[in-house]
Amino acid sequence: AAAAAAADPANAFCLGDRVAHMAAAEAVPFASRGTVIALRGGYVDVVFDRRFMGATALQGRCSNLRGMSCKAEVLHHTTPPRRTITRAVVLPPVQQPTYHHHHQQQQQQQ
């Protein structure tokens, strides 16, 4: 079951991701942009920025003619990639060069 979940294209998306619909032969106009609101077994529920014929209200989760359940493979991320920090690296403080030691040596030689 874990392998099937890993292979599910919907796992590439997270709630709140911004996406563009990239299939021309679908009910959704090509390159329409929207926000991911749900992930369901290979399908991604998206609230699109603009209304279009054929869209729904996603059972009351958005305004009419703005929602659609889309196959994950026809969506393209427009959200910048998230950066995760796996561990912090603590560096030692930077030592500032001291010039007075060299100056003192010159004075002692004189």
C-alpha positions in Angstrom: 0.0 0.0 0.0 2.9 2.4 0.7 4.3 1.8 -2.8 0.9 2.6 -4.3 0.7 5.8 -2.2 4.2 6.8 -3.3 3.3 6.2 -7.0 0.1 8.3 -6.7 0.8 11.5 -8.7 -1.5 13.4 -6.3 1.2 13.0 -3.6 3.2 15.6 -5.5 0.8 18.3 -4.4 0.0 19.8 -1.0 -3.1 21.7 0.1 -2.7 25.4 -0.8 -0.4 24.7 -3.8 -0.9 26.9 -6.8 -1.3 25.0 -10.0 -2.0 25.5 -13.7 -4.2 23.1 -15.7 -2.2 22.0 -18.8 -4.5 19.7 -20.8 -6.1 21.3 -23.8 -8.8 18.6 -24.4 -10.4 19.0 -21.0 -13.4 21.0 -19.7 -10.9 23.3 -17.9 -9.5 26.1 -20.1 -5.8 25.5 -20.9 -3.4 27.1 -18.5 -6.1 28.0 -16.0 -4.6 28.7 -12.6 -6.0 27.8 -9.2 -5.4 26.5 -5.7 -5.4 22.9 -4.4 -8.0 22.3 -1.8 -8.2 18.5 -1.6 -6.3 15.4 -2.6 -8.2 12.2 -3.5 -6.6 9.1 -5.0 -5.0 10.5 -8.1 -7.4 13.5 -8.3 -6.8 17.0 -7.0 -9.6 19.3 -6.2 -8.8 22.8 -7.4 -10.6 26.1 -7.0 -9.7 28.1 -10.1 -9.2 31.8 -10.2 -11.8 32.4 -12.9 -15.2 30.8 -13.5 -15.7 28.6 -16.6 -18.5 26.5 -18.0 -18.3 22.9 -16.8 -16.8 23.8 -13.4 -18.8 23.1 -10.2 -19.0 24.3 -6.6 -17.2 21.2 -5.4 -20.1 20.3 -3.2 -20.3 23.8 -1.7 -16.5 24.2 -1.0 -16.2 27.1 -3.4 -18.3 29.5 -5.5 -20.2 28.0 -8.4 -18.3 27.4 -11.7 -14.9 27.7 -10.1 -14.1 24.2 -8.8 -13.0 21.0 -10.5 -11.6 17.6 -9.6 -8.6 17.2 -12.0 -6.3 14.3 -12.7 -3.0 15.1 -11.0 -1.0 14.4 -14.2 -2.7 17.4 -16.0 -1.7 19.9 -13.3 1.6 21.8 -13.2 3.0 23.4 -10.1 3.2 27.2 -10.1 4.1 27.3 -6.4 7.8 27.8 -5.8 9.5 24.7 -4.4 9.5 24.4 -0.6 12.9 24.4 1.0 13.3 22.2 4.0 16.2 22.3 6.4 17.1 18.8 7.6 19.6 19.9 10.2 21.3 23.1 11.4 25.0 23.4 11.0 26.7 25.4 13.7 29.9 27.1 12.5 32.6 28.4 14.8 32.8 32.2 15.2 35.0 33.9 12.7 38.3 35.0 14.2 39.2 38.6 13.3 42.9 39.0 12.5 44.8 40.9 15.1 47.4 43.4 13.8 48.7 44.7 17.1 50.8 41.6 17.7 52.9 42.2 14.5 53.2 45.9 15.4 54.5 44.9 18.9 57.1 42.7 17.4 58.4 45.6 15.2 58.7 47.8 18.3 60.6 45.2 20.2 63.1 44.8 17.4 63.9 48.5 17.3 
